[in-house]
Each structure stands twice: as C-alpha cells, then as structure tokens.
Amino acid sequence: MKPFTVYLFVLALGTAHIITGQVLLQDSERKVLHCNVTGEWRSELGSHLLLSAVGPEVRGVYRTAVESVRGAAGLEREAKVFGVVSNSPQPTIAFSVVWAKGSCTTWVGQCFSLPGGGQVLNMLWMLRSAAQSSVDNWGSTRLGEDRFIFTRSVDSP
C-alpha cells in the first residue's frame, strides 16, 4: 500500500472507532424502558384486547369492534387469544384468535414504551375467512394494521 492510502485507511478506522464509541456511550446512557404486554389494550377502532404473558406464552381475550360481515365474529364478537412474546425490553409479540364462524386472525408486531410513560402495540394482522371452496379462495384473506394503546394493568384475563 502507498503511504497516503495507509494514512486514509488509518484515518477512516480511527474515525469509525470514535463514532462507534460515541454511539455506544449514548446508548448506554439512555434509560431502557420495558414494555409489558400484560394488561388491557384498546385499538384505534375500539376493539379490546386483554393479555397475560407468562414466560414466552401469551393468553387472553379479544373483543372486536369491527366485522367484515355482521355476525362473522359470532354473537359475542369475542375470542380467546393464544400467542408468544419475546423476552426483551421492547418485545415482539404474535397472537391468534379463531372466531365462532370459522375465520381466524393473527397479529404480529412489537410492544413499545413511549417517552411519556405509555405503551403501544404496533401490529400487522391477517384475517383468513373460511371459504366455501377453492374457487372462493381469492377473496378470503385480508391484511391490515392495528395500533393498540395500553389502558390499564390487570393481574390476568
């Protein structure tokens, strides 16, 4: 290597070390807020979610405020929740429900602690409606997103 190239390489390496050190210092100075998925949540459309996490397992109850077709979620518009959650300060989470009429919905996303002390679940969902035949399959899957806001702590659903 030519001396100038070596100089540039050392300069770049040193700059990267300084930048990396500053980033690590900033991250270690930040207070890590833990998001707890156990509790009661409400979506932007008014659906209610009651979750209890024990280790990596999540259980609870989901009460929907919306339906694709009236009665699709059953008379109570409520279903049991089964899922998993990671063990981290801002955990990822996935859970599913099976509706009374045979459809199922799965959510996957992450729990975030907000700077003001609140918590939010940012979730993507997929709804699979039961099709009568493979010909009807084309319109049986819907995708979307939900934002659940933590409303209160609970011991267990």
Sequence and secondary structure as in RCSB ss.txt:
>XXXX:A:sequence
MKPFTVYLFVLALGTAHIITGQVLLQDSERKVLHCNVTGEWRSELGSHLLLSAVGPEVRGVYRTAVESVRGAAGL
EREAKVFGVVSNSPQPTIAFSVVWAKGSCTTWVGQCFSLPGGGQVLNMLWMLRSAAQSSVDNWGSTRLGEDRFIF
TRSVDSP
>XXXX:A:secstr
  HHHHHHHHHHHHHHHHHHHHHHHHHHHS        EEEEETTS EEEEEEETTEEEEEEE S  SSTTTT S
S EEEEEEEE SSSS EEEEEEE TTS EEEEEEEEEE TTS EEEEEEEEEE   SSGGGGGGSEEEEEEEEEE
EE  S  
